[in-house]
């Protein structure tokens, strides 16, 4: 009686360890980087800096990723500044507009592996995200995270021709959503108290 019960418990625990959220596998890692003060500052307007591609292949879709991050910021109750406005006031690693934003989001992609994206729907990506107070990427970040994801956009089989068309855009959107899940949602009430 004890042996079948132990086998069942072991089987269920192994099954639960091998499964994960839809679209994400055990390769994933999220690591907080040195940062602090986001809870005290409550930034609202965020400038999203041009995404830096430090991958070995220089193949990260930096423009679509930047746009997807803006959408994700809105979902977390932040207000991303218009990208054309940010680009017009951008110099090196700083926003030099007349009125600085509350915060600056700086993103560096270090891996964007699409080797299996069009065959099985698998993307492996790694990036660092840092949120700085004001318009300059200097000093201690308010929030910072390193994120590594293996995203599964297919069923592990070869993607049909119709599914290949938008698979990279879906990968970009999913990666941006996963990265910003680590950013605490803005509390508008706390910001005005």
N, C-alpha and C positions, 0 to 999 in steps of 0.2 A: 504494500500500500504506500509506503514512504517512497520507494524507488520511483513508481510512476508519477507521483506528485513532484518529486525533485526533478525528474526529467521534464515535466510540463513547465515548471518554474524556470528551469534553465533555457528551454526552448523559447519561452515567451520573452525572457530577458535578452537573449541573443537577437531575437526578431526586433525588439524595440531598439536595440543598439544599432542595428543595420539599417533601419528606416530613418528618414529625416523629412524635413519640410519638402513640399512639392517643388521641384525645380532645383533643389540644392542637395549635395551629397556630403559624405563624411570628410572630404578634403578641406572643407570650409574652416576658416579661422578668422577671428576678429580679435584684434589686440588694441587696447587703449594705449595711446601714446601720451607723453607728459603734456598735461594741459590743466587748466582750471579756471574757474570764474564764470562759466556760462550761466549758472543759476543766479548769480548776482547781477548780471548785466542785462539780460533780456533783450538781445538785439532783435530788431524787426527787419530793417532794410539790409539786404545782403548783396554785395557785389560778388559774382562768381567769376573768378579770374580765368583767363584762358587755360585750359587743361594742358598740363605738361606730359608729353609722351617720352618716357625713359625706357621703353621696351627695346629689346635688342633688334627687333625688326622694324621699329618705328611705324607700327601698323595699327595703333589704337585709334578708334574713331572719335577723336577728341571733340569735334564740333557737335555731333549728335549726343555724346556723353554730357557735354556741358549743358545742352538744351534739356536733356532728361533730368539733370540735377536741378535745374530751375523748376521743372514741373514737380519734382519731389520736394523741394523746399516749400512750395505753395501747399502741398498736401500736409506738411508739418507746421503750417500756419506762419511761415516766414514770407517776406516779400522780396523776391529777387529783383534786382535792378535790371532794366532792359539791357540786353547784351550789347547792342549797338552803342548805347550810351557808355557802358563800361569800357568797351573797346576804344571809343573815342577819347577816353580819359586815362587809358592804360599806358604805363611806361615801366619797363623792366618788371619789377615785382611790387608795383604800387598803383593804386587808383589815385589819380591826381586831379579829380574833378573839384569844382568849387566847394561843394558840400560833401564831406566824406560819408560813406555808408556807415551803418552801425557796426558791420562786420564784413570781413573778406573771406570767402571760401576758396582755398587753394587746394587743387587736386593734382596728384602726380600718379600716372599709371605706370607701373613697373613691369607688368606682364599682361599681354592680351593674346592668348593662344587660340587661334581659330582653326588649328589643324584638323579638328574633327567636327567643326561647327556645321559644315554643309553635308557631311556624311551621316553623322549620328545626332547632330543637334547639341553637341557638347562644347562649351566655352570655358576656358580657364583664365581667370583674370585676377590681378592683384593691384591694389592702389592704396595710396595714403591720402587722407583728407584732413585738412587743418582749417579751423575757423579762427581768424584773428580779429581782435577788436580794431575798429576803424578801417582805414583803407590801405594799410601797409602790412606786408607779410613779414613782420618782425616782432621780436619779443615772444613772450609765452603765449601759446595758443589758448583760446577759450575752450576749445574742444578739438580733439585730434584722435584719429583712429587709423589703423592699418587693417585692410580687409582683403581676404583671399577667398575666392569663390570658384567652385566648379559648378556651372549652371547647366542643367539638362533641359533643353528646349524640345527634345524629341523623345521617342520611346526607346532609344538605344539602337534602333534599326536605321537603315538608310532613309533619309528624308525624301518624301515624294517631291517631284519638281515644283509643284505649287507651293509647298511649305518653305522652300529655299528662298523665295523672293524676299520675305521680310524677316528672316531669321536673325540677321545681325541687328536690325533695329530693335527687335524684341529682346535680344541679349543685352543690348545697351540699356534699355529701359529697366529690365529686371536687375541688372547690376547696380544701376543708380538707386533703385528702390531699396535693394539690400544694403547698400552703403549708408543711405540716409536713415534707415531704420535705427541705426545706432545714435543718431542725433536726437536729443530730447525734443519733443514737440514744444513749440513756443506757447507760453501761457500769457495770453494778452491781458488777463486780469492782473496777474502779478507784475507785469511790465508797467502798469499804470497805478500801482499802489505804493 
